[in-house]
Amino acid sequence: MIEKQETKDTVRALIARYRNLNLIIAIAGGLIAIVLITVIVIVISTNLKGDTLPVNAVYDDGGHLTGIIGDPTVCIDPGHGYDDPGADSDFLGEDTAEREINFDVSLRVRDILIEYGVNVIMTHDTNIPDDKIPQNEDGKYVIDPVWRADFANKNSPDIFVSLHCDSFPQDSSVSGTRIYYMSSAEGGKEASRVASLCAGKIEEAFEDEIKLRNMSPNDAYYVIKNISAPSILIEMGFITNEEDARNMLTDNWRQKMADAIAAGIINSLLKY
């Protein structure tokens, strides 16, 4: 549930505080009424400064965000896929590879965003090969970064989010979520904001610090620096860490991660 409760409470409190405004004006009359109105306007403006409602948001009576106006578009990119399993780890067991986790969480994020009126496109919404997906020299269906970037640029989304799982077999103690962006990219300024909002929501959900990395042009992932839309890449956890891997296999962890990522994306789409 995504809320802007503080703002609505402020508005309601101010309305309640000044609900007798008409009576006061009627009694005071003339110049005194003008002075009163001026003072009240200043007080209300001061209270609302920096805490205005988004112009493209729809709320229910309880102050819960229910939708976004304007049909924004988000591109979700499940890392790897098809004949590319991504990273592997003994902690995941024989039946699960990175590809499956990325894909599952991506579909959950997609479904949440759609509920809020967001138009979602995906670099792939299936792992069954078809003619849209190119084959490499070995005849394998693999979506390389160039294809993903071209796909995003052709569709011109408002935000591009790529979901992955990290791997660091050299040290199994390394764990946690990392979010990458490139502030010097075409959509870099907004990408920084999206990354921060997603990090904040993930931190709230898991009560753990999320590491943000502003990548340089020399080391940035291809989809981070070659997509014109604000682009971020989220490494949701380390499959080479036993606890992270164990969590990634659970439905609860995947839904919490999807909820947090979707909340960060939705908040970044709000316009003030």
Secondary structure, DSSP 8 states (H G I E B T S, - for coil): --B-HHHHHHHHHHHHHTTTHHHHHHHH-HHHHHHHHHHHHHHHHHHHTT----TTEEE-TTSBEEEETT--EEEEEESSBTTB-----GGG-TT--HHHHHHHHHHHHHHHHHHTT-EEEES-S-SS--TTS-B-TTS-B---HHHHHHHHHHH--SEEEEEEEE--TT-TT--S-EEEE-TTSTTHHHHHHHHHHHHHHHHHHH-S--EEEE--TTT--HHHHS-SS-EEEEEEEETTSHHHHHHHTSHHHHHHHHHHHHHHHHHHH---
